[in-house]
Amino acid sequence: MSKAFSLEAIVRPNILALKPYRCARDDYSSGILLDANENSFGSVLEVGEPRSSQDLHRYPDPNQVPIKERLVSFRGLPSIDYFFLGVGSDEIIDLVIRIFCVPGKDKILITPPTYGMYSVCANINDVSIVKVNLDVEDGRFQLKTDEISKALSENPSIKIIFLCSPGNPTGTALSHNDIKAILEDPNLNGVVVVDEAYIDFMDEGRNASVAKWAERYPNIIVMQTLSKSFGLAGVRLGIGISNPEIIQLMNNTKAPYNVNSLTSSIALDALSPKNIEKMRSTTQQIQVEKTKLMSSIVRLRGIGKIIGANDANFILVQILDETCEKPDRERAQSVYKKLAEYHGVVVRYRGSEFGCEGCLRITVGTPQENDTLIEKLGVALEIK
């Protein structure tokens, strides 16, 4: 080589500047883990349930038809042509950006506070980000549809709007009327992605999912997952729901065998009628435990409001300053670290995000885990 090798000279500038998504396990990976919004009650599958290994020398089914057939029944869509399966919702986010956005030209719109991977995937793909904050007054966490419409009018290069419902870290479902207004906005020149990772934790009577809207709105993509309500975060299966034309584009763009055979086998079992009923039973248990947890946690000195609508399997809790007058970021971070490092209880610090000042996000655990959390949180809140 005639000159010294320089990595910086050949890597894309947007990758050099990239701030990667910080996973819940980046800081702490042991103890009572109430930080990643996993299903603390475990998988819907039986422990030790046998898995066939006889076909692992063959590539997996690239179309995953049996899983999609069960999803048709479960989610009430007309056919398997409305479904895409990916390696978690994160693959779907990345694919959608690559399909609809020209690098260095097009933009996405997000509504902070929201899931961090929308921005990370946009940055990886050299796609700019427009932010329209949620209405966070009194923990409302709802869309500002007028401001979104204004942003669309001013930025015709916005090709994707990412909406998280129920939100992360807000735990709040978005108004269907607001989502509809955005889908029908005359200034919209792209698609609306509704991330429903936590949808199964909502009361079924509220008709919470907008998945069936894919039948009448050609510009909606709904994301769901087996990670949360089904307790299968480890298998990494994300579900995209949209009109067949968009689903075909996603299938054309994905890697040939993106969902592996073991994940496929587990997902097919999880979506059996028996295990869907088990999922529903478990989510009801989680709702009961969430109510108990909220009742106990607000009695602790140093705890402020539980903000948001609590539509998911976690709560967003304010940590107050030492005078117990207002939320305090530094104290929230201190309590977060004390819990993990001295008491073996891991929650998620979210106190620096817009509208979440001084907040900890706490996944609902089992009854025993929640009891331990309350005990240790009380100790961590004590002023020395």
N, C-alpha and C positions, 0 to 999 in steps of 0.2 A: 504493500500500500504506500502511495506517495505522500500521504499526509495522515495525521492522527485521526482515528475514527471518532466521530462526534454523533452520539445518539440524538442529541437535541436538534441537530441539523437535518435529520431525516424523518423524525416523528412529526405527525400532524400537530400543528400548534394547539388545536382544541383538545387534543389528548394530553399534551404536556400540561395544559392548564386545568385539566379535569380534577374535580374534587369527588372522589368515589363515594358511593352510597355507604353509609356506616350501618352495618348490620347490628342487630341487638346483641349478638354474641361477640362483637369486636372487643368489648370491654370486659365482660364477665361471662363465664360459660359453665359455672357450677353453682349449686345451691338451689333454693326455691326460685325457679325461673318464671317470673311474672312480668316479663319485659317484651316478649315478641308476639303477643296475642295469639299464641298457639292454643289449642284446645286442651286445657289442663286435665280434663277427664280422660284423655287418651283417644286412640283410634276407634272407629266404629267396628273394626275388624277384631276377631277373636285372637288372643295371644297364641302364638304358635300355629296359626292357621296355615295349612300346607300350601306351598307354592310350587308349581310345576317348573322344572328346570330342563325338561327334555328338549325344548326347542330353542335353547339359548345360543345354539350354534347358527341359528338363522336370524336374519334381520327382522325387526318387528314390522308389523303391518303399518305401512305409511299412512293409511287412511283411518285406522282405529274405528272401524264401522260398528263393532258391537258396543263400544262405550257410547258412541254417539246415538245409537238406537235407544239406549237406556236414558240418555239425556233428553231425547225427544219426549219420552213419556214423563220424565221427572219435571221438566221445565215447560212442557206444553207448547212446543214449537211444531210446525208442520212436518219437517223432515230433517234428516241428518245434514242436509245442505246448508243449514243455518248454524252449524257448529264447527269450530276450529279448536284443536287441542295443541297446547304448547307446553314448554318446560317452565311451568309456573306462569303467572300473569306477566312476569318481567319479560319473557320472550315475546309475548303479545304486544306489550308496550313498544318494544324495540322494533318489531316487525311493522306495526302501524306507522311509526315515524318514518321508517325506511320506504314504505309504500307511498305515503302521501306527501312527504316533505323533501324538497330539493335542498341538499346541504348548502349552507352559505346564503340561501335565498329565502326559504320559507320559515314559518314560526309556529310554535304551539302556544296555547293559552292555558295557564293553570290558575287555581284559586286558593292561595295560601290561607290558613295552614293546610297542607295536604301531603300526600305520599311523596317521598323524596325521589323515587325512581323515575318519575316523569321528567324531572329536570336532568337527572344523570344521563338518561338515554338520549335526551335532546342534545346535551353537550357532547356526548360521544359521536353523535351523527352531525355535529356542526350545525345545529338548528337553534335559532334564537328563541327566547322565552319571553312572553308577555304575561305579566301578573296582574290579576284583578282580585284583590283580597276579598275574602268572605266578609259578610256583615257579622262581626264578632261581638257586638254590643249585647251585654247580659248573657254571653255564651250562646248566642242565637245560631251562629255558624251556618248562615244561609247565603245563597247567591245574590249578588247585586246585578240583576239582569240588565238594568239600564246601563251600568258601567261596562258590562260585557258587550252589549250591543254597540256602545260607543267605541270600544276597542276594536271590534270587528270592522266597523266603518272606517276607522283610521288605519287599520292594518289588514288590507285585503290578502296579504300573504299568510295570514293565520289559517292553517289547514287542519289543525286538530285542537279541540277543546277537551281537556281531561277533567272530569268531574268524579269525585270520590264520594260514594253514597251507600251505606253510612261512611262518614269520613274517617280518615286516619291522619292526625290523632284526635279528631273532634268527637268521634263516636256518634255523629249526628247524621240522620238521613236527610237528603235534600228534598225540597218541595217538588212534587211531580209537575205542578203547574209551571214552576221556574224552568225545569229541564225542558218541558214542552216548548216554552217560549223561546229558549235558545235554539232548539231544533228547527223551529219555524221562523227564526229571525231572517229577514231578507238580506241582511249583511253577511250571513254565514256562507263562506265559500269553502267548506270542508266538512269534516265529520266530528261528531261528538262521541267521546268515549266515556261511558259510565262504568266506573269501577265498583262492582258489588261484592268485593271479597267477604264482607261481613253480613250479607243480606239475610242469611238463614238465622241470624240471632234476633231478627225482628219478629214481632208478633205477626203470625200468618194472616190474621184477620185484617191487617192494614194493607194487604195487597202491595207489598213494598217493592217488589222487583219490577223493573221496566223491560225485562228480557223479551216479553212478547211484543213490545213496540217494534222489534225488528221486522215484523210483518207489515207494518204500515209506514215506517220511517226508513227511507233508503240510506240515510246519513247517520244512523246510530250504530255503535259497536258497544256491546255490554260485555264486561269481563267478570268472570266468577272463578272460583277455585275450590279444590278439595283440601286446601291447607288448613282452613279455619274450622268450620262447623263439622267437617268429617274427620278432623284430627289427623290429617295426612300431610303435614307440612314437609315431612321427609321425602315424599315421593315426587314432589314438584310437578303437579299437574294443574295447568291453568286452562280455562275454558273461554273461548271467544264466541260471542253470539251476534250475528249480523245477517244482513240479506245475503243470499247465495252468491251474488256477484263479488262482494267484498270478501266473503269467505274463500272464494276461488282464488282471488289475488293473494290472500294470505297463504293458502296451500301452495301456490306457485312460487312463493318467495321463501318459504321455510326450508330448513335442511331436510334432506330426503327422509331420514328416520329419526325425527327429533324426539319422539316419545319412546323410551326404551321398553322392552318386553316386560320387565319386572314391574315398572310403574303401570303399564297397561293391565297386567293381571290383577294388581291390587285395586286399581281404579274400577275395573269391571265388577269385582266383588263388592266394593264399597257402594256402588250404585244399584245393588240389588234391592228389591222392595223391602226385604228384612232390614238391611243396613240403613236404608233411608229412614225407616221408622225409628231405628236406634239413634240416628243422628238427630231426629226431631225430639226424641225423648231427652237426649243429652243437652241440647240447646235449651230446653225448658228447665233442666236442672241448673244450668248456668245462669239463667235468668233469676231463679230463686236465690242462688248464692250471691248474685250481683246485688240484689235488693238488700240482703243481709249485710253484705260488705259495706254498702253505702251507708246503711244505718249505723254501723259500728264506727266507721272511719270518721264521720263528721263529729263524733263525740270527743275526739282527741284534741287536746290543746295544741294549737299551732296549725290546724287544718282549716282552710277557708272553704270556699264553695266547691262542689262537684259540678263542673260546667259541661255544657253540651246536653244532648237529649238521651245519652246512654243507650243508643240503639245497637251497640256492638257487644263484644265480650270483654270489654275493658272500660275503665272509668278514667276521667281526666280530673286530677285533684290539685287544688291550689295549696301550696305551702306558704304560710304567712311569715312575716318578719318576727323578730323577737318580741315586739309589742303586740303581736296578733292583730295588726291593723290593716296590712295590705300584703299582696303576694310579693314574694322575694325570690329572685332568681338565684342569688348566691346561696341562700339558705336551702332552697330546693335542691341545688346541686350537692351541697354538703350532706343533706339527708340521704340523697340517692347513693352517694359514695359510702356513707356510714352503713346503710342497710346492706350493701353488697359486700363490703370489706370486713365488717365486724359482726354482722348478723346473718350472713348467708342468704339474704333475700334480695333478688335482683328485679328492679322495676326499670322504667325508662324515663330518663330526664327529657322533658319537652319544654322546659321553661324559657327557652330563647326563641321559640317560634311565635309568629304573629298571633296575637289573641290568646296566647297560652302562657302568659307571664307567670313565672314561679310554679309551673305545673309539673307534676309527675303523672305519667301514664301507667296505669296498673292493670294488668290482665287479671281477670277473675280466675282464682285458683279453685282447688278442691276445698271442702270445708276445713280440713286440717291446715292446708296451706294458708287460707285466709285468716284463720285464727292466729297462726304464727306471724303473718304479716302485721296484723293489728298490734300484737304484743311488741314486736321488734320496732315497728314504726313509732309507737309510743315512746320507746326508749331513745330512738334516734332523734326525736323531736325535742327531747329534754334539753333545756338550756343549761350549759355548764358555766 
